[in-house]
Amino acid sequence: MDKATYTYKINKIQLKNGESFTPGRINVFVGANNCGKTQLLKDMLAFITGSKADPVILSELDITYPETWTDMENAYDMEIININQNPQLRHIVPTLDSNPKGVNAPNLFKSLESWLKSDQYAFRAATGDGLVTYLNTDNRLKLALRQPVQDLEKRGAKNVLEALYISGSSTTEKIKKYIRSIFGVEIYFNAFNLGMLEFRVGDDFSHISNNPQDAFKELRDFPLLDNQGDGLRSVLGIVTAILSVKKPIILLDEPEAFLHPPQAMQLGELISDLVEADRQIFIATHSADFLKGLIGSTKDAVIVHLNREKNVTRANVLDSITLNNIVVDPLLSSSRVLEGMFYKGVVATEGDADTVFYQRLFQKVGASDEIHFVNAHNKQTLKKIIDPYKKLGIKFAMIADADVIRDTHEFLEILKVTSDEKLINQICEERDAILNHFKSRSKYEIFSDLKDKTKEILDKYNINVDDDDGVIESVIFDYRSELKKIREEADELFEFKRSGRASLPDDLKNTFDKLWDSCSRIGLFIVSVGELESWLCDYGIGRTKNKSKWIGEALNKLYEIEHDPDKAVWQFVDALKAYFENHENL
């Protein structure tokens, strides 16, 4: 095995609960707060470096070890050096912020060969620091700050700026390009301040002299990076560390910290560019904006959702097909949809007003912090929105108006969120019983009724060619409104959509209750009063076709009223809350 064939790589990650997954080049851990994203990075660091710290989540990493020590030495420039005639293997530490350190032994080469064959833990303890970079919110703010430098050739790089100095001007030019794209500023890597390395920030450094003595004076007028905002310092620390210190494994925690949403998205877009094919990066993030930028720039990201319950962390991986569907679909790739990946549960609704209303209800019952509400825009896309969450093991629910039962194909698509065929058949039988009730009216009777009502409208309005245009326009408006009303009322499910369960005869109300219970078991919550605008009739907010007006009045009313278990709207939200507390998605 030679440098061209050996690559240090994590092939599999196994958790303590027995689950395992295969990482790729770019790996992102998502999930609710305290699910274990950061802890998994720490566990991985401890395993790679042979730490004696007990892991919390991780059981083991399947790592590709070299066949011989020479393979490792050639691939990652791990040179055994003599310090006072004592052989030592030195590495810049994973946090990139202190003196190089490493194992020493009288016959270190033979020890490394021996550990490689018979003691992998000892081998990791000896070599791990040189194979992993760990960037968290604390250390990366300081990485690119001014640093003193001395004995660099003898000691080796002990920080990011020294590593950048060694890596050459081409790396510096790349860093300048990335910083310019995100922050719109220029940076200058100043090595002319004797005994110090630093970044200066400005708009234009093109006039800086190539003469060190002149450049030293010219650069003094530009502000130090050290005095700039946390966002610029953090991103410059991340980018410089990844490009300057070429370790094969990068662990990056909360890269979005200190950034505005657009900057977080831009940083996500850069990650794929920063990490070469023979390296792996593992990122823990809480940002939908960062995630959106990342998945929009690469097709080989591995998204891992972590969920922690009863002190057990589980992992679900988003398959490449679903991830690609998210990338190319404007609805699925929206930040609002991606935000759901950072919650314990997600509720999809038919529209914006629905989303706002039900989320406010959840706030009233104290259950909103861990549940994300997202707009699917219509019934047809409810399952489409839910599918990625289901595959990531995120609890989900859908809220749909009563007429969700109308179209057989669309209804069956929603039911596919479960694989329980017996339950699906039961739901379909209950749905058919209700639907047949409304379809029992003869089509000829419906047609005759439409014809008579249309004739009444025609007879009602009489205008002449000489009438004022304003009068004619008013008549046209009224005529259109009445035609629309006739069309809506001719819908077989008109009363069911307006009133839901109340529109049914007594014998079918029991069937509706069974249908509602069956659907709720798979996460489909049918609005029992028909539609959103019917929920607050008990509180004096009547139905209206002006949804914008209704939602404004409804939200104001929700500030006034309190939970009442005898009211239908509170019974509905209590059932939804109980579902998330007790239910595991099928």
Disulfide bonds with the S-S distance in Angstrom:
none
